[in-house]
Structures are given as structure tokens and as C-alpha cells.
């Protein structure tokens, strides 16, 4: 009996210990902690996602990279964006995107993690040191959205920034970051200062590129859309999204950071679910699609890059994703006159696998992708063939050799594919060497208001 009691006590202790260690963002964990141990108080600071550890660091010293990529594989690898954890498998990517756990520290007694400058610096320096030792250049990317897409900095959620601009509403993530101002121009200036503070922190950590701003315009009735649920959109109105996007882009450019607008054509005009997991097609709503296209047209001369959406294009005969849509790329290049970098969203997403299982590849596409052993390799070839310049591919360590081998096969086999890849390499070289677009930096109050 004593042994049984001892075992039960040990089991209870281990369970309680595990509960304390688990992050509060895990479903049900916070409630369980408070039921079992009522003395555990949730720190109110960590009920929002944009807090930071109280540590400030000086700007990072950027190393000089010996840009030696003599072999074909390392040159093609420049067209990939991957994560720090993938560097053992893809040794020479052109860019590395920091992940949430590279930049955040979990708060045991709070719902959300906090931005940790020291941890971020350690990871970023590790990436730079690794690539310098390999004698390859690299750019560092961050999501840059703020709010519930938690990475570097403490920018409030975009869905609270828009309402603060238009009517002065101070949402939970805005509290403590702005002083409620009655005048719209004062509110705009405060938002401009928030963007500038984020840009400064990103630059201090050595970030070269942000995958932002999010310029999707959310449909008010589509409240099950993940863009809506994660508060990732500035506004339901095109004019407000444009106004805030310009503020954001100019703040990043002033800090020497390139911007990538997303997602072309849009993820927010979908009625439900998450396009990263479920294959969906933009509604064949001409008015909605034309509105999104006009918004991109107004920003095309400011954005350094544009990210293609993992959503089916209703203009394509087989509803193929914008990622693989030559029509989408032609619209950007020809109709919008966009000369920057065109980047794919994550090629490992389930929605991409499902669409590749559903569509019929042409005879030429089947020949190009003949060596492919996974949907990642097929997706990479189709995206480059459509005219994309850079591919986001991560957490697929054992897939990289076959992805590169399939691209090499297509490159050697087909002159048109070879020309598109060569053009992508030229655009990427220009992207690296020219830096961000040079636009006049405007005072926030000088940007024309739609109201």
C-alpha cells in the first residue's frame, strides 16, 4: 500500500511538473494549471503577443561574405529561402527566415511568448557565422507582421492598427504602445513611429528582408478565414490598407530593409478555413479580384518583392495555384510593370500537395518533373517554370537533394525552363546588390488620406 501511495505521489508530482513546463498557449494547459494550483497567477502582460524581454542590444556588426558560388548547385540554392534548422541539409540557401522559436521566449505564467533580443541575436549570428565559414552570402528574413505572427519586435496586431488610425480604437495589443490621440494625423504619426521602431529593431538584428506588409483586404463576413481570425489584416477597406502599407514600406526602406507584399492575389477573400492546409480557389468574383489587383498596382513601384498565394486561380483552366500560374506572373510583370522579386509561399504546405494530386500536368511538365520523389520537388519546378524567382521551402531536410536534382534535370532538358531559371538568378543578384527600392520617405501626416 505504501509503495502504491508513493508511486501515485510521484506520478502526481511528475504530472504537475510537466504541466508547469508546458507553454500556456497549448490548448487547455492554462486552465488546467489554474484548476490544479490556484496560486498560479497569469501575468497580465503576457495576455497579448507583443511583449519583449527587457534587453536592448547595439546594432549587429554585419560580416563581409565572400560571395563564391562556383558550382551549379550552390548557385541554384540562392533561389531558396529556408529556416536555420535546415542549414545542415541545404548548405547554401540565398536566404534564411527566422522562426518563432528563434526569436521568442516562452513565459511560464502567460499565454504568449515574448520577443527575446538576446536569443534572436544568438540565432542570427549563428546563421551568419555558418554561412561566412562556408564562404557563401546569405540574406536574413523575418515575417515582419507583428501581432499574433510572433517574431522580432513588439508591433501591435495589424487588425488593431487600422481601427486606431480610422477611429482611435485602442485594442489590447495597442495598449501601452500609443497614447490615445483625437486627431487622425496624430494617430497616423504614432503608427508611423511604431513602424519605424520595428524597422530599427529589425535592422539592429541584421534583418535584410521582411515578408510584409500583409496587404490582403479581409472580407467582413468571412470571419472564419485565418487572416481574419489571426488579426493579420489592416482593414476591410482598400484605401486604408494602401495608406498603412505605404507607411510600413517607407519605414522599412529608411532602415535599409526590403519589403515583400503578400499574398498575391489574396488569401482574405476566401470564406473559410486556412489556405495553408486546405486547397481553395479564389471566388470568381471579378469585382473582388480587380480590387485586389488595383491595390497591388498602386504598390508595385514601392514593394521590393511580392509573395504568391497558395490559392487556386479561377482564371486558370485547372484552377492551378498562383504559385504555379504563369498568368499570375505575367499579370505582375506585364500588367503591373513589377520588376522586383517574386517569391512563393511555403512549398511544403498541405494545400499544395492536394492541388498537385488534383491537377493534370502537361506532357512537358511530366517530363520536367520525372525524377521528383515528392510534391516539394514538383512544386519547385512548376513554380520556377511559371516565373517565380525564389522558393520558400523548409523543414524538409531529406527532400532537398531530390529537389535540386529535379531542378537540374529540368534545367538540362528544357531551354524555356533554363531561360526562366537564368532570369531568376539575374533578378536575385540585382535584389542582393541593389538593396531596397529608393523611394522618398514621407512624413506620415503627408500621405494623402482617403477620408
N, C-alpha and C positions, 0 to 999 in steps of 0.2 A: 504493500500500500504506500509505504514511504517512497519507494522508487517511482511508483506511478505519479505520486504527487510532485516529486522532484522533476520528473520528465515534463509534466504539464506546466510547471512553473518556468522551466527552461524554454519550452515551446512558446509560452505566452511572452516571455522576455524577447525571444528572437523575433516574434511577430511584431511586437511593439517597436523593436529596433528597426526592423525593415520598413515599417510604416513611417517612422521619423525620417528615414533616409530618402524614401521615395518623394519626388517633387510633387508639390501640391497641385500642379496643373494636370496630373494624372487623374482621370475621371474617378470620382468617389473618394480619393485619398484624403482631401482636406476635410470632408465631412466625417470620415472615419476617425481621423485624428482628434477632432473636436469632441466626438462622442466618447471615445475611449479615455481621452485626457483633456478634460475641460479647461485645464490651466493653460493649454496651448493657445496663445492669442495670435491672431493673424495681424501682422503689421500692415496697417492701412496703406503705407507707402507702396507695398508690393501688390496691391489690388489692381494696379494698372501696369502696362508693359513697358513704360518709358521712364524707368528709373536708372540710376547709374551708381556704381561704386565711387566712393569719394576719393578718386585718384586722378590727378591730371598729369599728363606726360608732355615733355617737349616734342617738337616735330621730329619725325624719324629722319635719320640720315639715309638717303636713297643710294644704294650702291651702283656702280657703273657695271653694266652687264656686257661681257664680251659676246657680241651677237654672232656667234659662229654656229651655223646650222648647215654644214656641208652636205649631209646626206638627205635623200628624198624624204625619208620617214620623219626626221626632225623638222623639216620644212613644212610638211603637211600637218604635223602635230600643232603648229602655230594656229591652225584653224579651230582648235578645240578649247573650250572652257571647261575646267573640271574642278574638283574640290581638293583641299590639301591632303586628305586621306587617300587620294588616288595617285599621288606623285610617285609611289613605288612601282606603279604599273604603266602609267603614261608619263614617261620621263621628261618630256619636253613640250608640254602644252604652251600655247601662246598666252593663256590667262588662267588664273586660279580664283575661284569665287569662294569667299569665306562663308562658312556655315554658321548656323545659330550657335552651336556649342563651341565654336571657335571664338566667339565674341561675348558670350553671356555667362553669368554666374548665377546658379540657382539659389533662391532664398528659401531656406527651410520653412520659414513661417510666413510665407507669402505666396500668392497664387502665381505670380510671374517672375521670371528671372530678370536680372539687372544687367545693363551694359557694363562690362568689365574692361577698362582700357588696358590694364596690365596683361590680362590673358590675351586680348586681341593683339597687342604688341608682340607678345611672345610667338604667337602663331604666324603673324605676318613676317616677322624677322626670320622665322624658321623657313618659310617658303622662299624668301629672297636669298637666304644663305644657301639653301639647297640648289636653287637654280643658278646662282653665281658659281657654285662649285662645279656644276655640270656645264658651265660656260654657255648657257642659254638665257636669252632675255625672257622676261615674263611681265605681264600686267596683273595687278591685283584688282578684283572686282568685289563690290558689296551690293546687296539688294537696294539699299538706299531709300526704302519706302517709309520706314518709321512705323509707329503704332504697333499693330499686332504682328507685323512681319519683322520680328525682333532680330536686329543685327547691331551695327555700330550706331551709337548716339542715342538721343532721347527725344527724337521728333515725335510730336503727337500724331494720333491716327489721322490719315487724310480725310476721313469722313467727318471728323470734328473740325478740321481746318476750314473746309468750305463753309459750313454754317457760321463759324465765327466771323469769317470775312463778310458774309452777307447780312447777318442779323445780330451778331455779337453773342451768340450762344456759346457758353464755355462748358465743354464736355469734360468728362473725367480725366482724359489724358491731356487736356489743355490746362487744367488747374495747376497753378504754380509755375506755368511756363509763359503765361501772358497776364497782364493786368487789364481787366475788362475795360475796353475803350468804347465810348459812344460814337465817335467819328469813324466812318468807314476808312478814310485814308490813314488814320492812326492804326486801325486794325490791320490794314494791309502792310504798313511799315513793320508792325510787330511780327507778322507772318514772314516777311522778308528777312527779319533778324533771326527767326527760328531756322529758316533755310540756310542762312549764312553761317550760323553756329554749327549746324550739321556738316556743312561743307568744310569748315575749318577743322573739325574733328576728323573727318574722313581724310583730309589732306595730311593732318598730323600723323595718322596711322599709315600713310603711304598708299592710300587707295587711288587708283588711276581712273576707274570707271564705276558708275552706279547703274544698276538695272532699274532705272526710274527716270522720270516720273511715270506713275500709273496714269494714263490718260483715257482709260475706259470710262464711259459715261453710264452709270448704273440706271437701269430702268426701275422706277419706284415700286412697281408692282411685282418685281422679280426678287422678293426678299429671301428666297431660298438659294439664290445664286451665291457662290462662295465669295465673290468680290464684294457683294453686299454684306454678307454675314461677317466677313473679316474686316469690315470698315476700311477697305483699300481704295475707295474712290473719293475724289474731291467733291463731286456734286452730281446731281441729276441733270444739270444744265451745261450744255457745251461751252457757253461763254465763260462760266466760272471756272471750268476745268482748264480752258485755254489760259485764262488770266493767271491762275495759280501755277500752271505748268511753266509759263514764261518766267515767273518769279523764281521758281525752283531751278530751271535750267541756267538762268543768268547767275544765280548764286554759286552753282557748281562750277561754271566756267570761270568765274572770278577766282576760284580756288584752284584752277587748273585741272578740273575733273571732267571727264567725258560723260555724257548722259545717253541712256538708251531708253526711248519711249516704248511703252508696251500697253496692250498687246494688239498687234495689227491682225485683223481689222478691229475686233473687240471680243472680250470674254464676257462683258457685262450685259449683253443683250440676249442672254440665254435664260430661260425661265426657271431653271432649277439645277441643283447639283454642282459638281466640281468637274470642270473640263479636263483637269489633270488625270482623273480616274475614269471618267465616262466619256465615250465618244459622242459628240454632239455637233450639230450643224447650226451655224448662224441662221436665224429665221430669214426667209427670202423676203424680208421687209425692205423694200427699196429705200424708203424714207430713212429708216434707221441706219442702213449701211451707208447711204450717201452722206448722212450727217456725220458719221464716224470718219468717213473718207475726207470730208471737208476739214475736220479738226486736225487730222494728220497733215493735210496740205498746208494749213496755217502754221504748223510747227516744223515742217520739213527742212526749212533753212536754218533752224536752231539746233535740232537734235543731231547728235553725233552718230547715233545708231537707232535702229528700230527692231524690236523683237516680234517675230511672227507667232501667231497664236496657235495652240494645239486644238483648233476648232475647224470643222468642215466648212468648205467654201461653197455656198449654193450656186456660184457661177460655174463651178467645175462639173463636168458631166457625171463624175463618180463621187461628187462631194468630198474630194480629197482635201486634206488639211492644208491650211495656209502655209504650213511648214514645207509642204511638198508642191505648192501651187506656183507654176511658172506665171500664171495670170496675176497672182498677187504680187510677185516680184516685179513683173512688168509694170503693174499699176504704180508701184513705188518709184521705179526708175523713170518711166516714161511719163505717166500722167502727173505725178507729184514732183518729178525732177529731183528725187532724193539721191544724193551721191555718197551718203555715209555708209556705215557698215550695217548689213542685215544679218541678224542673229536669230537662231532658233531658240525656242523654249526647250526644256529638258527632253531629250530624245528617249529617255528610258521610261516615260510615263505610260501607264496602262492604256490611256486613250489612244496613244499612237500604235501600240501593239494591236489593239482592237480594230483600228481602221485599216491597218495593213493586212489583217486577217480578212477584212471585208472587201477591199477594193481589188479590182483586176489590174495587175501590172501589164504593161505593154510588152511585146516580144523584146523590144530593145531594153526595157527596164529589167526584165528577167535575165537577159544576158549580162547586163551591168552588175547585177547583184548575185550572180551564180555562186560565188564562193561563200556567201553570207550564211552564218550559223545562228544568227539571232536577229530579232527585229531591229536591234540597235544598228547593226551593220547596214541593213536595208534602208533604214531611216536616214542614216548618214549619207549614203549615196544619193537617195532621192532628193534630200534637201540641197545638197551641193549641185545636183543636176538642175534643180529648179532655179538656182541662182543665189542661194544663201551663201554668206561669206564666212560665218563662224557658227560652230555647233556646240551647244551646251550638252555635255554628256558626263554623267558622274555615277559613282557607286556601282560601277560595272567592271571591276578590276580584271576579271578573266575574259572580258569581251573585247578589250582594246586591241589585242594583236589581230583578231579576225576583222575588226572594224577597219583597221589600217590596211590589212591585206585586201579587203574587198574594194576599198577606195583605190588602191594601187592597181588592182585588176581592171576596174572601170577606166582608170586614167590611161592605162596602156592600150585598152581595147577601142576606145571611142574618142574621136577627135573633138566632138562637141563638148563632151564631158571634160576632156582635158583643157579645153579653152576656158570653160567656166571655172575650173579649179585654179588655173593660172591667173584669171582675172580676180578671183577671191584673194589670192596671195598678194597681188599688187595692191588691192584695196586695203588689206590688213597692214601691209608695210606703210601705206600712207597714214592709216589710222594710228599706228605706233609713232611714226616720225613727226607728224604734224601736230599732235596734241588736240585739245578741244577746239571747236569752232570759235572763231573770233567774232563775237557779237558785242555791240555796245552794251555796257552794263547800265541798266536803268535803275533809278530810284523807284522803289515800289509805288510811290504816290504818282509817278509819271506814267505808269502803264494805264492805258485807256480803260476806263470802267464801263461795263455794259449797262450799268444802271444810271 
